[in-house]
Every structure is written in structure tokens, then in C-alpha cells.
Amino acid sequence: MSLKQKTITGLSWSFIDNFANLGITFIVGIILARLLEPREFGLVGMTTIFIAISQSFIDSGFTQALIRKQNCTQTDYSTVFFFNLAVGILFFILLLITAPLISSFFNEPQLTLIVQVLSLGLIISALTIVQRARLTKDINFKLQTKISIIATIVSGGIGIWMAYSGYGVWALLTKTITGFAFTSLLLWMWNKWKPTLEFSVQSFKEMFSFGSKLLLSGLLDTTYRNIYLLIIGKFFSATELGYYARADQFANLPSQNITGVIQRVSYPILSSIRADIPKLKTAYQRLIKSTMLITFVLMLGLAAIAEPLVLTLIGHKWLPSVIYLQLLCFYGMLYPLHALNLNILNVLGRSDLFLKLEVIKKILAVPVIIFGILYGIKILIFGMIILAIIALYLNSYWSVKFINYSLKQQTKDLIPAFSIATFIGIIVFGLGFILDVTNLAKLIVQILMGTLLFVGIAEATKMKDYLYIKATVLEKLKK
């Protein structure tokens, strides 16, 4: 199979995986948001940073190391598996012990048991890391898609039933744990790999020398992305955190899902051609232009329809989350560009530079957090947007050095996509003020108008990136 065919096949199944799950998760989230209160979502949000940091330690950068390594042996996989499992058990025990302290920090007595229950997911998650890495390395997203869809449907159904039956926050906890459990069970049933009782110190050192820097980078990034949940939960309230967390989930649906799909497929593909810099640059440039066209249109469109979307789907009790969603769309709009610029460092094996960048950016985040505590959540998000712009310049510096693709050239490549998305966003947003209809009708009209405008403008101007995406999709559909 050629590089192009591998890329198209991988992207196709990865998109199906992410967006099938996106659709299911979205529907489940809407139903749960109608059945539960913002405070209950806020309570789970308070635990996010502790679970996320634990998962970063469990992985320790070994997923990327396994994918990047050209000829992995059974010993390599078994070594990583037993390390992941040991660290998973360690952090499970740590959270069991520290749960009362976390509860006391937020002054929420319920959190003790919530943290202890969620920590079970760490052991389950540790069992699946190598299984996922092997499938990703083989660009086998078809099986991953099948597994994740089944697990999402089953866990979502259980969560909805529990919420409807009046279990409150426990519906969210059970949904999370059963999602981990079914994913792990199916991976072990359908993926043929099994560990052997061996652990190689040499293999561990080799991969940890690369992965350790990604671990530190990941810890910084995970802490930064989740610190806002901790800050809002500590200095405001569980209800306010619920509004922010719901807005953040809506904003992340297009932004981080697109990024996840592209990174998951592009990393093994780009790693295989890393020695050919001109070819690497061409593939990378095409990747950025196509990804950001989709991202700009979706994120600015989401900001434009935020109010009727929230009111239609989850009701008036979530109205305060609208302004957070609109602001987070502008922040999340740049996320794929950040991730893709940093991805090139991992492809080229420069996890040390990845780490340095993360340290610098997180130092710059300190005043943003302080201003957020002093002046409120909206100011906090404005600070995040400014920081994202500064970080973009820092991230792209190394793209210039290694593959000669400067921020100026990236900006020039992206201006057409951003201009079209901005124009469409303004029209769609203005339409919301003109229409005197129900929120559902307004939402439908806005989405239809935005879609027609985008396709019409892209077709009329023969936009290259749009035509490339269209041709790729049509080619896959024909097959």
C-alpha cells in the first residue's frame, strides 16, 4: 500500500471513529445535561486534573516511543506493558489515599468517594496503552473504530439509564468507568497481541530517553489545560465550573477531535518519511492547510450558533455557558495549528525541544491564571486566547529551522481559509439577530446558510484545499 493510500485509509477510519463517537457522545451528553444539573458536571470536573495527570504518568511518553520506533520487538511491547500497569496501580493507590485531601481542598465532601471510584479507571486504562499503540503503529484504525463505537454506545446507555433513574452524579461516574472497561475488554478480545513475562532494562532506557521528555511536556500541557477547571472549582463554584466544563466540551468537539484524528494518523506516516525533508515539508504543509480550513469553518461557525445551539439542545438552565462557549471557540481555533507544529518535533525525535517549549509557555500562563482568579472567568478565557497567539509563534519557530516552513508562510497559506470562515461566521451570527423564530428553527437555518455559503464560495473560487479534501473524500467513497 502506498503512502497516500495508507494516509487516506487511516484518515478515513480515524474520522469515522472520532465522528461516530463524537455523534454518540454528543447525543449522550445532551440527554445527560437535560437530566442532570450543572453542579453535578462541576463535581466531576473538579477531579479531571488529578485523573489526567495520573494518566500522563502511566503512559510516560511510551505510546509515542513505540509508534516512532521502526522495529519493535515482543520484548519492547512487554516491557512497556508491565511498566504502564505498575504505574497505573501506583497512582490508583495514591488517589485512594489522597481523595480526602482533594475533597477538603474544594470543600466538597462528595469528592472523596468520586475520586476513589474514578481512580479505578487508571488501572483499566493502563491495560490498553500497548494495545492501542500497536494498532496505531499498524495504521489499523478500523478495529479501533469498531471497539470505541461499541464501548461508547454501551457506556452512554448505562449513564442515561442511571441519570433517568435519579442516580445524579453517579450516572456520570458509571458512564466513565464502563467506557474504560468495555474498551479494554474488546481490545484484549479482538487484538491478538498478548504480553510475555519479560522486562528489558535496555529497552526501557532506550524508549524512556525519548518518552521521558514527552512525559514532562505532557504533564505541563495536561496541568495547563486542566488547571482552569481546578481554579474555577476552587475560587468560584461547582455550578460555575459546570457551565465552563459544558462550554469547553462543546468547543472541544470539533477542535480537539480534528486534531486527534490528524495527529493519530499523521504521526506514524510522517515518521516513516522523516529522513526526506522536502517530502516531509510538502506532506506537512498540505496537512496544515487542509486541517485548518476545516477547523476555521467549524469553530467560527460554532461561535456564531452558540446561543440557539445551547438553548435547543440542553435548555435554558445552561444559558450562562453560551458566552464561555463563544470565547472558547476562538481559543480552540488555534489548537490544531499548535499541535501540528509541535508534532514535527516528535517526528524528528526532538522531544527535548518539545519540553523546552512547554516550560516556556507554562511560565507565561502564570499571569493569565492570576488575572482569572482576580477578575473572573471571562477575563481568564481572554488571557488564554492571547497566550495561544503568543504560543503559536514559539511553536512555529522550530518548523522554520527543521523543515523551512515559517510562521509567515503558514499565515500566508491560511489567510484564504480564515477569511472565508470569518465572512461566513459574521453572516451566520447576524442571521441569528434577524430571524424571529424558535431557537430550533433559527439553528437549522443558520447551519444550512453556513453550509451553503461555504460550499458555494469554495466551489466558485476553486479553493485548492477544499478541492483536495473533496477529491480525497470522493476517492474513498468510490472505493
C-alpha positions as CSV (number, residue, x, y, z in Angstrom):
1,M,0.0,0.0,0.0
2,S,1.4,3.4,-1.0
3,L,2.0,6.3,1.5
4,K,-1.0,8.1,0.0
5,Q,-3.3,5.1,0.3
6,K,-2.2,4.4,3.9
7,T,-2.9,8.1,4.7
8,I,-6.3,8.1,3.1
9,T,-7.3,4.7,4.7
10,G,-6.0,5.7,8.1
11,L,-7.7,9.1,7.9
12,S,-11.0,7.6,6.7
13,W,-11.3,5.1,9.6
14,S,-9.9,7.6,12.1
15,F,-12.5,10.2,11.0
16,I,-15.3,7.6,11.2
17,D,-14.0,6.6,14.7
18,N,-13.9,10.1,16.0
19,F,-17.0,11.5,14.5
20,A,-19.1,8.4,15.1
21,N,-18.0,8.7,18.7
22,L,-18.5,12.4,18.5
23,G,-22.1,12.0,17.4
24,I,-22.8,9.4,20.1
25,T,-21.1,11.3,22.8
26,F,-22.8,14.5,21.7
27,I,-26.3,12.9,21.9
28,V,-25.5,11.2,25.2
29,G,-24.1,14.5,26.6
30,I,-27.3,16.4,25.6
31,I,-29.5,13.8,27.3
32,L,-27.4,13.8,30.4
33,A,-27.3,17.6,30.5
34,R,-31.1,17.7,30.4
35,L,-31.4,15.1,33.2
36,L,-28.6,16.4,35.5
37,E,-27.7,19.7,37.0
38,P,-24.6,21.9,36.1
39,R,-23.3,21.3,39.7
40,E,-23.1,17.5,39.1
41,F,-21.0,18.1,36.0
42,G,-18.9,20.5,38.0
43,L,-18.2,17.9,40.7
44,V,-16.8,15.6,38.1
45,G,-14.8,18.5,36.5
46,M,-13.1,19.0,39.8
47,T,-11.4,15.6,39.6
48,T,-10.3,16.0,35.9
49,I,-6.8,17.4,36.6
50,F,-5.9,14.6,39.0
51,I,-7.1,11.8,36.7
52,A,-5.4,13.4,33.7
53,I,-2.1,13.9,35.4
54,S,-2.1,10.3,36.6
55,Q,-2.8,9.1,33.1
56,S,0.2,11.1,31.8
57,F,2.5,9.3,34.3
58,I,1.0,5.9,33.3
59,D,1.8,6.5,29.6
60,S,5.1,8.3,30.2
61,G,5.5,9.0,26.5
62,F,5.9,5.3,25.7
63,T,3.0,5.3,23.2
64,Q,4.8,7.8,21.0
65,A,8.1,6.0,21.5
66,L,6.6,2.7,20.4
67,I,5.0,4.2,17.3
68,R,8.2,6.0,16.4
69,K,10.5,3.1,16.8
70,Q,11.0,1.3,13.5
71,N,11.3,-2.3,14.6
72,C,9.6,-3.0,17.9
73,T,10.1,-6.5,19.4
74,Q,7.9,-8.5,21.7
75,T,10.3,-7.6,24.5
76,D,9.7,-3.9,23.8
77,Y,6.0,-4.2,24.0
78,S,6.0,-6.4,27.1
79,T,8.4,-4.0,28.9
80,V,6.1,-1.1,28.2
81,F,3.0,-3.0,29.2
82,F,4.3,-4.0,32.7
83,F,5.7,-0.5,33.3
84,N,2.3,1.0,32.4
85,L,0.5,-1.5,34.6
86,A,2.8,-0.9,37.6
87,V,2.4,2.9,37.4
88,G,-1.4,2.5,37.0
89,I,-1.6,0.6,40.2
90,L,0.7,3.0,42.0
91,F,-1.5,6.1,41.1
92,F,-4.7,4.2,41.9
93,I,-3.4,3.7,45.4
94,L,-2.2,7.3,45.6
95,L,-5.6,8.7,44.7
96,L,-7.3,6.3,47.1
97,I,-5.2,7.8,49.9
98,T,-5.3,11.5,48.8
99,A,-9.0,11.6,47.9
100,P,-10.0,13.1,51.3
101,L,-7.4,15.9,50.8
102,I,-8.8,16.7,47.4
103,S,-12.3,16.8,48.9
104,S,-11.1,19.1,51.6
105,F,-9.3,21.4,49.1
106,F,-12.6,22.0,47.2
107,N,-14.7,21.9,50.4
108,E,-16.9,19.3,48.7
109,P,-17.4,16.2,50.9
110,Q,-18.8,14.1,48.0
111,L,-15.5,14.3,46.2
112,T,-13.7,11.7,48.3
113,L,-15.8,8.8,47.0
114,I,-16.0,10.3,43.5
115,V,-12.2,10.4,43.2
116,Q,-11.8,6.9,44.6
117,V,-14.3,5.5,42.1
118,L,-12.8,7.3,39.1
119,S,-9.3,6.1,40.1
120,L,-10.3,2.6,39.1
121,G,-10.2,3.8,35.5
122,L,-6.4,4.3,35.8
123,I,-5.7,0.5,36.1
124,I,-8.2,-0.3,33.3
125,S,-6.6,2.4,31.1
126,A,-3.1,1.1,31.8
127,L,-4.1,-2.3,30.3
128,T,-4.9,-0.8,26.9
129,I,-2.0,1.5,26.1
130,V,0.2,-1.0,24.3
131,Q,-2.8,-2.5,22.5
132,R,-3.7,0.9,21.1
133,A,-0.1,1.7,20.3
134,R,0.2,-1.5,18.2
135,L,-2.9,-0.8,16.3
136,T,-1.9,2.8,15.6
137,K,1.6,1.8,14.6
138,D,0.0,-0.6,12.0
139,I,-2.4,2.2,11.0
140,N,-5.3,-0.2,11.9
141,F,-8.0,2.3,12.8
142,K,-10.8,0.1,11.5
143,L,-10.6,-2.2,14.6
144,Q,-10.2,0.8,16.9
145,T,-13.3,2.4,15.4
146,K,-15.4,-0.7,16.0
147,I,-14.3,-1.0,19.6
148,S,-14.7,2.6,20.5
149,I,-18.2,2.9,19.0
150,I,-19.4,-0.2,20.8
151,A,-17.9,1.0,24.1
152,T,-19.4,4.5,23.7
153,I,-22.9,3.2,23.0
154,V,-22.9,0.8,25.9
155,S,-21.4,3.1,28.5
156,G,-23.6,6.0,27.2
157,G,-26.7,3.9,27.5
158,I,-25.9,2.9,31.1
159,G,-25.2,6.5,32.0
160,I,-28.5,7.7,30.6
161,W,-30.5,5.0,32.4
162,M,-28.8,5.9,35.7
163,A,-29.4,9.6,35.2
164,Y,-33.1,8.9,34.4
165,S,-33.4,6.7,37.5
166,G,-32.2,9.5,39.7
167,Y,-28.6,8.5,40.5
168,G,-27.3,12.0,39.8
169,V,-23.5,12.4,39.6
170,W,-23.1,8.6,39.8
171,A,-24.5,8.3,36.3
172,L,-21.5,10.3,35.0
173,L,-19.1,8.2,37.1
174,T,-20.5,4.9,35.9
175,K,-20.5,6.0,32.3
176,T,-16.8,6.8,32.5
177,I,-15.8,3.6,34.2
178,T,-17.9,1.3,32.0
179,G,-16.4,3.1,28.9
180,F,-12.9,2.3,30.0
181,A,-13.9,-1.3,30.9
182,F,-15.6,-2.2,27.6
183,T,-12.8,-0.6,25.6
184,S,-10.2,-2.6,27.4
185,L,-12.2,-5.9,27.2
186,L,-12.8,-5.6,23.4
187,L,-9.2,-4.6,22.7
188,W,-8.0,-7.7,24.5
189,M,-10.6,-9.9,22.8
190,W,-10.0,-8.7,19.2
191,N,-6.4,-7.6,19.2
192,K,-4.2,-10.8,19.1
193,W,-1.2,-9.4,20.9
194,K,-0.5,-10.7,24.5
195,P,2.4,-9.8,26.8
196,T,5.1,-12.2,27.8
197,L,6.8,-12.3,31.2
198,E,9.8,-10.3,30.3
199,F,11.2,-6.8,31.1
200,S,14.2,-5.4,29.4
201,V,16.1,-2.6,31.2
202,Q,17.9,-1.8,27.9
203,S,14.6,-1.5,26.0
204,F,13.1,0.6,28.8
205,K,16.1,3.0,28.9
206,E,16.1,3.4,25.1
207,M,12.4,4.3,24.9
208,F,12.3,6.3,28.1
209,S,15.1,8.6,26.9
210,F,12.7,9.7,24.2
211,G,9.5,9.3,26.2
212,S,10.6,10.9,29.4
213,K,10.8,14.4,27.7
214,L,7.3,13.8,26.3
215,L,6.1,12.8,29.8
216,L,7.3,16.1,31.2
217,S,5.9,18.0,28.3
218,G,2.6,16.1,28.6
219,L,2.4,16.8,32.3
220,L,2.9,20.5,31.8
221,D,0.3,20.6,29.0
222,T,-2.2,18.4,30.9
223,T,-1.8,20.5,34.0
224,Y,-2.2,23.7,32.0
225,R,-5.3,22.5,30.1
226,N,-6.9,21.3,33.3
227,I,-5.7,24.0,35.7
228,Y,-8.6,26.2,34.7
229,L,-11.1,23.6,36.0
230,L,-9.2,23.5,39.3
231,I,-9.1,27.3,39.5
232,I,-12.8,27.7,38.7
233,G,-13.8,24.9,41.1
234,K,-11.7,26.3,43.9
235,F,-12.3,30.1,43.6
236,F,-15.9,30.1,42.1
237,S,-18.3,27.2,42.5
238,A,-19.2,23.7,41.3
239,T,-22.1,25.3,39.3
240,E,-19.9,27.8,37.5
241,L,-17.5,25.0,36.8
242,G,-20.3,23.0,35.3
243,Y,-21.1,25.9,32.9
244,Y,-17.5,26.2,31.9
245,A,-17.0,22.5,31.6
246,R,-20.0,22.1,29.3
247,A,-18.9,25.0,27.1
248,D,-15.4,23.5,27.0
249,Q,-16.8,20.2,25.9
250,F,-18.8,21.8,23.1
251,A,-15.8,23.8,21.9
252,N,-13.5,20.7,22.1
253,L,-15.8,18.6,19.9
254,P,-14.6,20.0,16.6
255,S,-11.2,21.3,17.6
256,Q,-9.6,18.5,19.6
257,N,-11.3,15.8,17.7
258,I,-10.0,17.0,14.4
259,T,-6.6,17.4,15.9
260,G,-6.7,13.9,17.5
261,V,-7.6,12.3,14.1
262,I,-4.9,14.2,12.2
263,Q,-2.2,13.6,14.8
264,R,-3.1,9.9,15.3
265,V,-2.8,9.2,11.6
266,S,-0.1,11.7,10.5
267,Y,2.5,10.8,13.2
268,P,3.3,7.2,12.0
269,I,3.0,8.4,8.4
270,L,5.3,11.4,8.8
271,S,7.7,9.4,11.0
272,S,8.2,7.0,8.1
273,I,9.4,9.8,5.8
274,R,11.3,11.9,8.3
275,A,14.7,11.4,6.5
276,D,13.3,13.1,3.4
277,I,12.9,16.7,4.5
278,P,11.5,18.2,1.2
279,K,8.9,15.4,1.1
280,L,8.2,15.8,4.8
281,K,7.6,19.6,4.4
282,T,5.3,19.1,1.4
283,A,3.2,16.5,3.3
284,Y,3.2,18.7,6.4
285,Q,2.2,21.8,4.5
286,R,-0.8,20.0,2.9
287,L,-1.8,18.6,6.3
288,I,-1.9,22.1,8.0
289,K,-3.8,23.8,5.1
290,S,-6.4,21.1,4.9
291,T,-6.8,20.7,8.7
292,M,-7.1,24.5,9.4
293,L,-9.7,25.0,6.6
294,I,-12.0,22.6,8.4
295,T,-11.1,24.0,11.8
296,F,-11.7,27.6,11.0
297,V,-15.1,27.0,9.4
298,L,-16.3,24.7,12.2
299,M,-15.0,26.8,15.2
300,L,-16.2,30.2,13.9
301,G,-19.4,28.6,12.8
302,L,-19.9,27.1,16.3
303,A,-19.3,30.5,17.9
304,A,-21.9,32.0,15.6
305,I,-24.7,29.5,16.5
306,A,-23.7,29.1,20.2
307,E,-26.9,30.5,21.8
308,P,-29.6,28.7,19.8
309,L,-27.5,25.5,19.9
310,V,-27.2,25.6,23.7
311,L,-30.9,26.6,24.3
312,T,-32.2,24.0,21.8
313,L,-30.1,21.1,22.9
314,I,-29.7,21.4,26.7
315,G,-32.1,24.1,27.8
316,H,-32.3,27.5,29.4
317,K,-30.6,26.3,32.6
318,W,-27.3,26.2,30.7
319,L,-27.7,29.8,29.2
320,P,-24.7,31.2,31.2
321,S,-22.4,28.7,29.3
322,V,-23.1,30.5,26.0
323,I,-20.5,33.3,26.4
324,Y,-17.9,30.8,27.6
325,L,-18.5,28.7,24.6
326,Q,-18.1,31.6,22.2
327,L,-14.9,32.7,23.7
328,L,-13.5,29.2,23.9
329,C,-14.2,28.7,20.2
330,F,-11.6,31.5,19.4
331,Y,-9.1,29.8,21.8
332,G,-9.7,26.3,20.4
333,M,-9.5,27.5,16.8
334,L,-5.7,27.7,17.1
335,Y,-5.3,24.3,18.9
336,P,-4.8,22.1,15.8
337,L,-2.1,24.5,14.5
338,H,-0.3,24.4,17.8
339,A,-0.4,20.6,17.9
340,L,0.7,20.1,14.3
341,N,3.7,22.4,14.7
342,L,4.7,20.6,17.9
343,N,4.1,17.2,16.2
344,I,7.0,17.8,13.8
345,L,9.4,17.9,16.8
346,N,8.3,14.4,17.8
347,V,8.5,13.1,14.2
348,L,12.1,14.4,14.1
349,G,12.9,12.9,17.6
350,R,13.4,16.3,19.3
351,S,11.4,15.7,22.4
352,D,13.9,17.8,24.3
353,L,12.8,20.9,22.3
354,F,9.2,19.9,22.8
355,L,9.8,20.0,26.6
356,K,11.6,23.4,26.5
357,L,8.7,25.0,24.6
358,E,6.2,23.6,27.1
359,V,8.2,25.0,30.0
360,I,8.3,28.5,28.5
361,K,4.6,28.6,27.6
362,K,3.5,27.4,31.0
363,I,5.6,30.1,32.7
364,L,3.8,32.6,30.5
365,A,0.5,31.2,31.7
366,V,1.0,32.2,35.3
367,P,-0.2,35.8,35.0
368,V,-3.2,34.6,33.0
369,I,-4.2,32.4,35.9
370,I,-3.7,35.2,38.4
371,F,-5.8,37.6,36.4
372,G,-8.5,35.0,36.0
373,I,-8.7,34.5,39.8
374,L,-8.9,38.2,40.4
375,Y,-11.2,39.3,37.6
376,G,-13.4,36.3,36.6
377,I,-13.8,33.5,34.2
378,K,-14.3,35.7,31.1
379,I,-11.0,37.5,31.7
380,L,-9.4,34.1,32.2
381,I,-10.5,33.0,28.8
382,F,-9.4,36.2,27.1
383,G,-6.0,35.6,28.6
384,M,-6.0,32.1,27.3
385,I,-6.6,33.5,23.7
386,I,-3.8,36.0,24.0
387,L,-1.5,33.3,25.3
388,A,-2.5,30.9,22.4
389,I,-1.4,33.6,19.9
390,I,2.0,34.0,21.6
391,A,2.5,30.3,21.9
392,L,1.8,29.9,18.2
393,Y,4.8,32.0,17.4
394,L,7.0,29.9,19.8
395,N,5.8,26.6,18.4
396,S,6.3,27.5,14.8
397,Y,9.9,28.7,15.3
398,W,11.3,25.1,15.0
399,S,9.2,24.4,11.9
400,V,11.3,27.1,10.3
401,K,14.6,25.6,11.5
402,F,13.9,22.0,10.7
403,I,11.7,22.0,7.5
404,N,11.9,25.6,6.4
405,Y,8.2,26.3,6.9
406,S,7.9,29.7,8.7
407,L,5.0,31.2,10.6
408,K,4.9,33.9,7.9
409,Q,4.5,31.2,5.2
410,Q,2.0,29.3,7.3
411,T,0.0,32.5,7.8
412,K,0.0,33.2,4.1
413,D,-1.2,29.7,3.4
414,L,-4.0,30.0,6.0
415,I,-5.3,33.6,5.1
416,P,-7.8,32.3,2.4
417,A,-9.4,29.7,4.7
418,F,-9.6,32.2,7.7
419,S,-11.1,34.9,5.5
420,I,-13.8,32.7,4.2
421,A,-14.6,31.2,7.6
422,T,-14.8,34.7,9.2
423,F,-17.1,36.0,6.5
424,I,-19.4,33.0,6.9
425,G,-19.3,33.3,10.7
426,I,-20.3,37.0,10.6
427,I,-23.2,36.3,8.2
428,V,-24.5,33.3,10.2
429,F,-24.2,35.3,13.5
430,G,-26.0,38.3,12.1
431,L,-28.8,36.0,10.8
432,G,-29.5,35.0,14.4
433,F,-30.5,38.5,15.2
434,I,-32.7,38.9,12.2
435,L,-34.7,35.7,12.5
436,D,-37.7,35.9,14.8
437,V,-38.4,32.2,15.1
438,T,-37.9,29.4,17.6
439,N,-34.4,28.5,18.7
440,L,-34.6,25.2,16.8
441,A,-35.7,26.8,13.6
442,K,-33.0,29.5,13.9
443,L,-30.4,26.9,14.5
444,I,-31.4,24.9,11.4
445,V,-31.5,28.0,9.2
446,Q,-28.1,29.2,10.4
447,I,-26.5,25.8,9.8
448,L,-28.0,25.5,6.3
449,M,-26.9,29.0,5.4
450,G,-23.4,28.5,6.7
451,T,-23.0,25.2,4.8
452,L,-24.4,26.7,1.5
453,L,-22.1,29.7,1.8
454,F,-19.0,27.6,2.4
455,V,-19.6,25.2,-0.4
456,G,-20.7,27.9,-2.8
457,I,-17.7,30.2,-2.1
458,A,-15.2,27.3,-2.1
459,E,-16.6,25.9,-5.4
460,A,-16.8,29.4,-7.0
461,T,-13.2,30.3,-6.1
462,K,-11.8,26.8,-6.9
463,M,-10.1,26.8,-3.5
464,K,-7.3,24.3,-3.7
465,D,-7.5,23.0,-0.1
466,Y,-11.3,22.4,-0.4
467,L,-10.9,20.7,-3.7
468,Y,-8.1,18.4,-2.2
469,I,-10.4,17.4,0.7
470,K,-13.3,16.9,-1.7
471,A,-11.3,14.8,-4.1
472,T,-9.9,12.7,-1.2
473,V,-13.4,12.0,0.2
474,L,-14.8,11.2,-3.2
475,E,-11.9,8.8,-3.9
476,K,-12.5,7.0,-0.7
477,L,-16.3,6.8,-1.2
478,K,-15.9,5.3,-4.7
479,K,-13.7,2.6,-3.2
